[in-house]
């Protein structure tokens, strides 16, 4: 049975505790001290800080080459180490693809090991190259170790070895779900990681890979067989004289002759027991030095394998008088980590798009159970020089957190900026949660201030004139018809009060912004539909953009009449406006009929002896838009039967929304509350204006007599 292995990034003390409880260790080493010693030894055997690049379904080839002088042979190997495909790698949430263009090979002579253990050497490489979209390695089984002998011997018996490259990832790119990326000449669909920059460390033989599809064979050839020499350019060669490799590798190293036949596996336990006895003596000496006075040093010395000299030195240092304790700022902590911790705790969607992997990992490790509101404020206060250790003096914590008492030499964290950034993400969720039909029927204008802006109508005397001989162009005019608009500010102030802070409710900084965002969405709807529905002087018979009567109830005939009315409109010169209707705007009561008119191929009349056609002449013509505001009695001009046929707002807008500096979504700001309110205040505001524009851009149908 294999001995336990240390996992990537696993602390030594954690691994030792897990190793001590392992059933195989308890059975092989009943003595507690010996088991501790073996567990300490295993911490240095396991691989750390690497990503396994498993070999493709190719072969690993080991041949025996003639040595000079004494007639001994030195086995050589050739392998296809990595195919460039996506892999499942331990410690990574999604599959990983390693970009060959960013793979750095420090030298052609790299160590070859078993299971990524520096204590289980096998040999070294002589050539590493990328050929035909695959990573190929060639080298020599040059180590005189148990692992090297077992690799060759087990391969001769047909064991399906795999190869794994230990490489450190220096830069990785995350590909979102639904996106694709081309790497190594192939296209991959997200979610996955692309290791853009990696540094090759070593190559290892492994008995089982994470992808489950890799395969490898090892063949050994006697010195008199010349088959390999004749086929030296092939990736894989197999001979009749084949054999296999090793069970799970230990640290044991013994001297073997190259090319030697392996009749039976070497038992590693005796040598491990010998090393365990030496480790037992070290442990006893450490316990004697510490004598129960320094339990933390004793535990660390045992866990990290200190020598007795180092342990004695640390005990002497610990016995010296200590200076008064001072507050030390965590220099690794910054605003980005705190912001990421808040978003992770609040489970914000798409948080990986807002922060890089390094920041998210730091936030996850630092605040494993999630960050609370008090903890967030304390972290910011400590960074700004606060020396208290708890939240009892909440007023002082808030002052320091918001930078009112920042001391010199402290690297400040802007808690107001952090809260504003986090709140803005949830503000948008609230803003987009309300109806947005208005955005589909209006044009948008960008204004730079709150002054009234004027635009000239698109319909007017703007036809080109024939150029007279000589090439002189006639002057045109902008016309007299114009429309205006202006932006105003709308806002609201909400507070996270003392109760939320004392209750350590981080949800307050997500709930309040959502409310502010929803309030902004409701306000823009309110202003927009108030302006749109108060249209008695805009849609009227005199403007030739209004129809009424029983035959205007929404249906095929009524839609045909509205279409004709729209297209019969003319400009100031009495000529066609040249714009086609595109949008059918209806209240909720007409939603089903509007959808049928847009999507249905035909309408059947079940009346007996009918002779009317069944085809729907308007299928696919006019996009249906539905708003619950059209029939709401709180708005002047509302109706459950009236409907509208509108032009595309990009061609001829009936209504326009102006946004200050093009900011279509609201803004939220965070600050410490006023003196008479203990807590945090958030204010949301939105700068926009709404105005009706071109009457010829639509037709209103009353829908009844």
C-alpha positions in Angstrom: 0.0 0.0 0.0 1.3 3.5 -0.8 2.4 5.9 1.9 0.5 9.2 2.2 1.6 12.1 0.0 1.6 15.8 0.8 -0.9 17.7 -1.3 0.0 20.9 -3.3 0.2 23.8 -0.9 -0.7 21.7 2.1 1.0 23.1 5.3 3.5 20.7 6.8 1.8 20.6 10.2 -1.6 19.7 8.5 0.0 17.0 6.5 1.8 15.5 9.5 -1.5 15.3 11.4 -3.2 13.6 8.4 -0.3 11.2 7.9 -0.4 10.2 11.6 -4.0 9.2 11.3 -3.5 7.2 8.1 -4.4 3.5 8.4 -1.4 2.3 6.3 1.0 4.3 8.5 -0.6 3.0 11.7 -0.2 -0.6 10.4 3.4 -0.3 9.1 4.6 1.8 12.1 2.8 1.0 15.3 5.3 3.0 17.4 4.1 6.6 17.6 7.6 8.2 17.5 8.6 6.2 14.4 5.3 7.2 12.7 6.0 10.9 13.4 9.5 10.5 11.9 8.2 8.8 8.8 5.5 11.5 8.3 8.2 14.2 8.7 10.2 12.4 6.0 7.2 12.2 3.6 6.7 16.0 3.7 9.9 16.4 1.7 9.0 13.6 -0.8 5.8 15.1 -2.0 5.5 17.5 -4.8 4.6 21.2 -4.2 4.0 24.2 -6.4 3.7 22.3 -9.7 1.0 21.8 -12.3 0.8 18.3 -13.8 1.0 18.3 -17.6 0.1 14.7 -18.4 1.3 12.9 -21.4 -0.9 12.2 -24.4 -2.1 8.7 -25.4 1.4 8.1 -26.7 4.3 5.9 -25.5 7.2 6.3 -23.1 10.1 4.4 -24.5 13.2 3.2 -22.5 16.0 1.5 -24.4 19.3 0.1 -23.3 22.3 1.8 -24.9 25.8 0.3 -25.0 28.2 1.9 -22.5 31.9 2.1 -23.1 34.5 -0.1 -21.5 32.8 -2.6 -19.2 29.9 -3.6 -21.5 27.2 -2.3 -19.2 24.2 -0.5 -20.6 22.5 2.8 -19.7 18.8 2.9 -20.4 17.5 5.8 -22.4 13.9 7.1 -22.7 11.8 9.0 -25.3 8.3 10.3 -24.4 5.4 12.4 -25.7 5.0 14.5 -22.5 2.1 16.7 -23.3 -0.3 17.0 -26.2 -1.6 20.5 -25.7 -5.1 19.5 -24.7 -7.2 20.7 -21.7 -6.7 18.9 -18.4 -8.3 18.6 -15.0 -5.6 19.7 -12.5 -5.8 19.4 -8.8 -6.3 22.8 -7.1 -7.8 24.4 -10.3 -11.6 24.9 -10.4 -11.8 24.5 -14.2 -9.8 22.6 -16.9 -6.3 24.0 -17.7 -4.7 24.4 -21.1 -0.9 25.3 -21.2 0.0 27.6 -24.0 3.1 26.3 -25.7 4.1 29.8 -26.8 4.5 30.8 -23.1 6.2 27.6 -21.9 9.8 28.4 -20.9 12.4 25.6 -20.9 15.3 26.8 -18.8 17.7 24.1 -20.2 17.7 20.9 -22.1 19.0 18.9 -19.1 16.2 18.7 -16.6 15.8 16.2 -13.7 13.6 13.2 -14.3 11.9 11.9 -11.1 9.2 9.6 -9.9 6.0 11.3 -8.6 7.7 14.7 -8.5 9.8 13.7 -5.5 13.4 15.0 -5.3 14.2 11.9 -3.3 13.1 9.5 -6.0 15.3 10.4 -8.9 15.2 8.5 -12.2 17.5 10.4 -14.5 17.7 13.5 -16.7 16.7 14.8 -20.1 19.0 15.6 -22.9 16.5 17.1 -25.3 13.1 18.8 -24.8 11.3 20.3 -27.8 7.8 21.1 -29.1 7.2 19.1 -32.3 3.9 18.8 -34.3 2.0 20.5 -31.4 3.3 18.1 -28.8 6.0 18.4 -26.1 8.6 15.7 -26.6 11.4 14.8 -24.2 14.4 12.4 -24.6 16.9 11.5 -21.9 18.8 9.0 -19.8 17.8 6.8 -16.8 21.0 7.9 -15.1 20.2 7.6 -11.4 21.2 4.6 -9.2 18.0 4.7 -7.1 15.3 2.3 -6.2 12.9 4.5 -8.2 15.0 4.3 -11.3 15.3 0.5 -11.1 11.6 0.1 -10.5 10.7 2.3 -13.4 12.7 0.2 -15.8 11.8 -3.2 -14.3 8.0 -2.4 -14.2 8.0 -1.1 -17.7 9.4 -4.4 -18.9 6.4 -6.2 -17.4 4.1 -3.9 -19.4 2.9 -1.4 -16.8 1.2 1.5 -18.5 3.3 4.5 -17.3 2.3 8.1 -17.8 4.5 11.2 -17.8 3.9 14.4 -15.8 5.8 17.7 -16.1 6.3 19.8 -13.0 5.8 23.4 -14.1 5.1 26.6 -12.2 2.3 28.9 -13.6 3.4 32.5 -13.8 0.4 34.0 -15.6 -3.0 32.5 -16.3 -6.1 33.7 -18.2 -9.7 32.8 -17.3 -12.1 32.1 -20.2 -15.7 32.8 -19.2 -18.5 30.3 -19.9 -19.9 30.8 -23.5 -16.6 32.3 -24.7 -13.9 30.5 -26.7 -10.1 30.8 -27.1 -7.6 29.4 -29.6 -4.5 27.9 -28.0 -1.9 25.5 -29.5 -3.8 25.6 -32.8 -7.0 24.4 -31.2 -10.2 26.1 -30.1 -11.5 25.5 -26.6 -14.8 26.5 -25.0 -15.0 28.1 -21.5 -15.0 27.9 -18.7 -11.3 27.0 -18.5 -7.9 28.5 -17.6 -5.2 29.2 -20.1 -1.7 29.1 -18.6 -0.1 31.8 -20.7 3.3 31.7 -19.0 4.8 28.6 -17.4 8.3 27.6 -16.3 9.3 23.9 -16.8 10.9 22.4 -13.7 11.2 18.6 -14.0 9.6 15.5 -15.6 8.2 12.7 -13.5 6.9 9.2 -14.1 3.5 8.7 -12.6 1.3 5.6 -12.3 -2.1 7.3 -12.6 -2.9 10.6 -14.2 -5.8 13.0 -13.5 -7.2 12.9 -17.0 -7.7 9.2 -17.1 -7.0 9.0 -20.9 -3.2 9.1 -20.9 -1.2 5.9 -21.5 2.5 5.1 -21.7 4.6 2.0 -22.2 8.2 1.4 -21.4 10.4 -1.0 -23.4 13.9 -2.1 -22.6 16.2 -3.6 -25.2 19.4 -5.6 -24.8 22.6 -4.3 -26.2 22.7 -6.8 -29.1 19.3 -5.6 -30.4 19.9 -3.0 -33.1 16.3 -2.3 -33.8 16.3 1.1 -32.1 19.2 2.3 -34.1 17.4 1.6 -37.3 14.2 3.4 -36.1 15.7 6.2 -34.0 13.5 8.9 -35.6 10.2 7.4 -34.4 8.5 8.7 -31.3 7.8 5.2 -29.8 9.5 1.9 -30.4 8.5 -1.4 -28.7 10.5 -4.6 -28.8 9.8 -8.2 -27.8 12.0 -7.8 -24.8 9.6 -5.5 -22.9 9.1 -5.1 -19.2 7.4 -2.7 -16.7 7.9 -0.5 -13.7 7.3 0.4 -10.1 4.7 0.3 -7.4 4.4 3.5 -5.3 7.8 5.1 -4.9 9.4 5.7 -1.5 12.6 7.6 -0.7 14.9 4.6 -0.8 18.0 4.7 -2.9 20.2 1.7 -3.6 23.1 1.2 -6.0 22.1 -0.9 -9.1 23.8 -1.8 -12.3 22.4 -0.1 -15.4 20.4 -2.6 -17.5 20.2 -5.1 -14.7 17.3 -7.6 -14.7 14.8 -6.9 -11.8 13.6 -10.2 -10.5 11.6 -9.0 -7.5 10.6 -5.6 -6.0 12.9 -4.3 -3.3 11.2 -3.9 0.1 11.6 -0.2 1.1 10.4 -0.7 4.7 13.7 -1.6 6.4 15.5 1.5 5.2 12.5 3.6 6.2 12.6 2.1 9.6 16.3 3.0 9.9 15.6 6.6 9.0 12.7 6.6 11.4 15.0 5.6 14.3 17.2 8.5 13.6 14.2 10.8 13.5 13.0 9.5 16.8 16.3 10.5 18.4 15.9 14.0 16.9 12.4 14.3 18.3 13.5 13.2 21.8 16.3 15.8 21.8 13.9 18.6 20.7 11.5 17.7 23.5 14.3 17.7 26.0 15.5 21.2 24.8 12.0 22.7 25.0 11.1 20.9 28.3 7.5 21.9 28.0 8.4 25.6 28.3 8.0 26.5 24.6 5.2 24.3 23.2 4.8 26.4 20.1 8.5 26.1 19.2 8.5 22.4 20.0 5.5 21.9 17.6 7.1 24.0 14.9 10.5 22.3 15.2 8.9 18.8 14.9 6.6 19.9 12.0 9.3 21.6 10.0 12.2 19.2 10.7 14.5 21.6 12.6 17.9 20.4 13.7 18.6 20.3 17.5 20.9 23.3 17.1 18.2 25.5 15.4 15.7 24.4 18.1 18.1 25.4 20.9 18.8 28.8 19.3 15.0 29.6 18.9 14.4 28.6 22.6 17.2 31.0 23.7 15.7 33.8 21.6 12.3 33.2 23.0 13.6 33.4 26.6 14.9 37.0 26.1 12.8 39.9 27.5 10.3 41.2 25.0 9.5 44.8 24.2 5.9 46.1 24.6 3.6 44.8 21.9 2.8 47.2 19.1 0.2 47.2 16.4 1.5 45.9 13.1 -0.3 46.7 10.0 -0.8 43.8 7.5 1.0 45.3 4.6 -0.4 42.6 2.3 -3.9 43.8 2.9 -5.3 46.3 0.4 -8.5 47.7 -0.8 -8.9 45.3 -3.7 -8.7 42.3 -1.4 -11.3 43.8 1.0 -13.5 44.6 -2.0 -13.2 41.1 -3.4 -14.0 39.6 0.1 -17.2 41.6 0.3 -18.3 40.5 -3.2 -17.5 36.8 -2.4 -19.4 37.0 0.9 -22.4 38.6 -0.8 -22.1 36.0 -3.6 -22.1 38.5 -6.4 -22.4 37.0 -9.9 -19.5 37.2 -12.3 -17.1 38.2 -9.5 -14.2 36.6 -11.5 -14.7 39.3 -14.2 -14.1 42.0 -11.6 -11.0 40.8 -9.9 -8.0 38.6 -10.9 -7.3 35.2 -9.5 -4.5 36.4 -7.2 -6.8 38.8 -5.5 -9.7 36.4 -5.2 -7.4 33.7 -3.8 -6.0 36.1 -1.2 -9.5 37.2 -0.2 -10.7 33.6 0.1 -7.7 32.5 2.3 -7.8 35.6 4.5 -11.6 35.5 5.1 -12.5 31.9 4.8 -15.9 32.1 6.4 -16.7 35.4 4.7 -16.1 38.9 6.0 -18.5 40.7 8.3 -19.3 44.4 8.3 -17.5 45.0 11.6 -14.4 43.1 10.3 -14.4 45.2 7.1 -14.5 48.4 9.0 -11.8 47.2 11.4 -9.5 46.2 8.6 -9.8 49.7 7.1 -9.4 51.4 10.4 -6.2 49.3 11.2 -4.7 50.2 7.8 -5.4 53.9 8.7 -3.6 53.7 12.1 -6.3 52.6 14.5 -4.7 50.6 17.4 -7.8 49.2 19.0 -8.4 45.4 18.8 -12.2 45.3 18.8 -15.3 47.2 17.8 -16.3 48.5 21.2 -15.4 52.1 20.4 -17.4 52.0 17.2 -17.2 55.8 16.7 -13.4 55.7 16.6 -13.4 52.7 14.3 -15.7 54.6 11.8 -13.5 57.8 12.0 -10.4 55.9 11.2 -12.0 53.7 8.6 -13.2 56.7 6.7 -9.8 58.4 7.0 -10.6 61.2 9.4 -7.8 60.3 11.8 -5.2 59.0 9.4 -1.7 59.0 10.9 1.5 59.7 9.0 3.4 56.6 7.6 0.2 54.6 7.3 -0.8 53.3 3.9 -4.5 54.2 3.9 -7.4 52.2 2.6 -10.4 54.1 1.3 -13.3 52.4 2.9 -15.7 54.8 1.3 -14.4 53.9 -2.1 -14.6 50.1 -1.3 -18.2 50.4 -0.1 -19.1 52.5 -3.1 -17.6 50.0 -5.6 -19.3 47.1 -3.9 -22.6 49.0 -3.6 -22.5 50.0 -7.3 -22.6 46.4 -8.4 -25.7 45.7 -6.4 -27.1 49.1 -7.4 -27.1 48.0 -11.0 -28.8 44.7 -10.1 -31.7 46.7 -8.6 -31.7 49.2 -11.5 -32.1 46.5 -14.1 -34.7 44.6 -12.1 -37.5 46.9 -13.1 -39.2 47.3 -16.5 -37.0 48.8 -19.2 -39.5 49.1 -22.1 -38.7 52.8 -22.3 -35.2 52.1 -23.4 -36.5 50.3 -26.6 -38.6 53.1 -27.9 -36.6 56.2 -27.2 -33.5 57.8 -28.6 -30.6 58.7 -26.2 -28.8 62.0 -26.0 -25.5 62.8 -24.2 -25.5 66.2 -22.6 -22.6 67.8 -20.7 -24.5 70.1 -18.3 -28.0 70.9 -17.1 -28.8 73.6 -19.7 -31.6 73.2 -22.2 -30.4 71.7 -25.4 -32.1 72.3 -28.8 -32.1 70.1 -31.8 -33.6 70.7 -35.3 -36.1 68.2 -36.6 -35.0 65.6 -39.1 -38.1 66.2 -41.3 -37.9 69.4 -43.4 -36.3 71.0 -46.3 -33.2 68.9 -46.6 -33.3 67.4 -50.1 -30.3 67.8 -52.3 -30.5 70.4 -55.2 -29.2 69.9 -58.6 -25.7 71.5 -58.9 -25.7 74.2 -61.5 -23.0 74.5 -64.2 -19.8 75.8 -62.6 -20.2 73.5 -59.5 -21.7 76.0 -57.0 -23.8 74.3 -54.3 -26.9 76.0 -53.0 -27.2 76.8 -49.3 -29.6 74.7 -47.2 -31.2 75.6 -43.9 -31.8 73.7 -40.7 -35.5 74.7 -40.8 -37.6 76.3 -38.2 -39.0 73.1 -36.5 -37.0 72.1 -33.5 -37.3 70.3 -30.1 -35.6 70.6 -26.8 -34.6 68.6 -23.7 -32.7 69.1 -20.5 -31.3 66.9 -17.7 -32.2 67.1 -14.1 -30.9 65.4 -11.0 -32.9 62.8 -9.1 -31.6 61.1 -5.9 -32.2 59.5 -2.6 -30.2 59.1 0.7 -30.3 55.8 2.8 -28.4 54.9 5.8 -26.8 51.7 7.3 -27.5 52.6 10.9 -25.9 51.6 14.2 -28.0 48.5 14.6 -26.7 47.0 11.3 -23.1 47.8 12.3 -23.5 46.2 15.8 -25.3 43.2 14.3 -22.3 42.8 11.9 -24.8 42.6 9.0 -22.8 42.7 5.7 -26.0 42.2 3.9 -26.9 45.8 4.6 -24.3 47.0 2.0 -26.1 44.8 -0.6 -29.7 45.4 0.4 -29.4 49.2 0.6 -27.8 49.6 -2.8 -30.4 47.3 -4.4 -33.1 49.5 -3.0 -31.3 52.7 -4.4 -30.9 51.0 -7.8 -34.5 49.9 -7.9 -35.6 53.4 -6.8 -33.7 54.9 -9.7 -35.2 52.5 -12.2 -38.7 53.2 -10.9 -38.1 57.0 -11.1 -36.9 57.0 -14.7 -40.0 55.0 -15.6 -42.2 57.4 -13.8 -40.7 60.5 -15.5 -40.6 58.8 -18.9 -44.2 57.5 -19.0 -45.6 60.7 -17.5 -44.1 62.6 -20.4 -45.1 60.0 -23.0 -48.7 59.5 -21.9 -49.5 63.2 -21.5 -49.7 63.4 -25.3 -53.1 64.9 -26.1 -51.5 67.8 -28.0 -48.8 65.6 -29.5 -50.9 62.8 -31.0 -54.0 64.5 -32.6 -55.9 64.5 -35.8 -54.4 67.8 -36.8 -50.9 66.3 -36.8 -52.3 63.3 -38.8 -50.8 60.9 -36.3 -54.0 59.9 -34.4 -56.9 57.5 -35.3 -59.9 56.5 -33.4 -63.2 54.6 -33.8 -64.3 51.0 -33.2 -62.3 49.8 -36.2 -59.0 50.9 -34.4 -59.2 48.0 -31.8 -55.9 46.1 -32.2 -56.2 43.5 -35.0 -55.2 43.0 -38.6 -57.5 45.7 -40.0 -56.6 48.2 -37.3 -52.9 47.6 -37.7 -53.3 48.0 -41.5 -55.0 51.3 -40.9 -52.3 52.6 -38.5 -49.6 51.5 -41.0 -51.3 53.4 -43.8 -51.8 56.5 -41.5 -48.1 56.4 -40.6 -46.8 56.1 -44.2 -49.2 58.8 -45.5 -47.5 61.4 -43.3 -45.7 64.1 -45.2 -43.0 66.7 -44.4 -43.4 70.5 -44.5 -43.3 70.4 -48.3 -46.0 67.8 -48.5 -43.7 65.0 -49.6 -43.4 61.5 -47.9 -41.2 61.5 -44.8 -39.5 58.3 -46.0 -39.5 56.5 -42.7 -41.1 53.1 -42.0 -42.9 52.0 -38.8 -41.0 49.4 -36.7 -42.4 49.1 -33.2 -45.9 48.2 -31.9 -46.3 49.5 -28.4 -49.2 48.1 -26.4 -50.5 47.9 -22.8 -50.6 44.5 -21.0 -54.2 43.8 -22.0 -53.1 43.7 -25.7 -49.9 41.8 -25.2 -51.2 38.5 -26.5 -52.8 40.1 -29.7 -49.6 42.1 -30.4 -47.5 38.9 -30.1 -49.8 37.0 -32.5 -49.7 39.8 -35.0 -45.9 39.8 -34.9 -45.4 36.0 -34.9 -48.5 34.2 -36.4 -48.6 33.1 -40.0 -52.3 33.3 -40.2 -55.6 34.3 -38.5 -58.6 32.0 -39.0 -62.1 33.3 -39.0 -64.5 30.6 -37.7 -67.6 32.4 -39.0 -69.6 30.3 -41.4 -69.3 31.1 -45.2 -66.4 33.4 -44.6 -64.5 34.5 -47.7 -61.7 36.5 -46.0 -58.0 35.5 -46.4 -56.4 33.7 -43.4 -52.9 34.9 -44.0 -51.4 37.5 -41.5 -49.9 40.3 -43.7 -48.1 41.8 -40.7 -46.2 38.8 -39.5 -42.6 39.9 -38.5 -43.2 43.5 -39.5 -43.5 45.4 -36.2 -41.7 44.4 -33.0 -44.0 44.1 -30.1 -43.2 46.1 -26.9 -45.4 45.9 -23.8 -45.5 48.3 -20.9 -47.6 48.1 -17.7 -47.5 51.9 -17.4 -49.7 52.5 -20.5 -52.9 51.4 -18.6 -52.0 52.6 -15.2 -54.6 55.0 -13.9 -52.0 57.1 -12.0 -50.8 58.6 -15.3 -52.6 61.2 -17.3 -53.6 59.8 -20.7 -53.4 56.1 -19.7 -55.7 53.6 -21.5 -56.0 49.8 -21.6 -57.1 49.9 -25.2 -54.9 52.6 -26.8 -51.8 51.4 -28.7 -49.0 53.0 -30.8 -47.2 52.3 -34.0 -43.7 53.9 -33.8 -40.7 54.4 -36.0 -37.3 53.0 -35.0 -36.0 55.5 -32.4 -32.7 55.6 -34.3 -34.5 56.8 -37.4 -37.2 59.1 -36.1 -37.7 59.3 -32.3 -41.0 60.1 -30.8 -39.4 60.7 -27.4 -35.8 61.3 -26.2 -34.0 60.7 -22.9 -30.9 62.9 -22.2 -28.2 61.6 -19.8 -25.6 63.8 -18.2 -22.2 62.7 -19.6 -23.8 59.6 -21.1 -24.2 58.0 -17.7 -27.3 55.8 -18.3 -27.1 54.1 -14.9 -27.3 55.7 -11.4 -24.3 56.5 -9.2 -23.9 55.6 -5.5 -21.6 57.2 -3.0 -20.8 56.1 0.6 -19.6 58.2 3.6 -19.7 58.2 7.3 -23.0 59.4 8.7 -23.5 62.8 10.2 -22.6 63.4 13.9 -26.2 62.8 15.1 -26.4 59.4 13.2 -24.0 56.6 14.0 -23.6 54.5 10.9 -22.8 54.7 7.2 -24.8 56.8 4.7 -25.3 55.9 1.0 -26.7 58.3 -1.5 -27.8 57.4 -5.0 -28.4 59.9 -7.8 -29.2 59.9 -11.5 -29.0 62.8 -14.0 -31.4 62.6 -16.9 -34.2 64.4 -18.7 -37.2 63.2 -20.9 -39.1 65.1 -23.6 -41.4 64.3 -26.6 -39.7 65.0 -29.9 -41.0 64.3 -33.4 -44.8 63.8 -33.9 -44.3 62.2 -37.3 -42.3 59.4 -35.7 -45.5 57.5 -34.6 -49.2 57.0 -34.8 -51.6 56.6 -31.8 -54.6 54.4 -32.1 -57.4 55.0 -29.5 -58.5 51.4 -29.9 -62.2 52.2 -29.3 -64.9 54.6 -30.5 
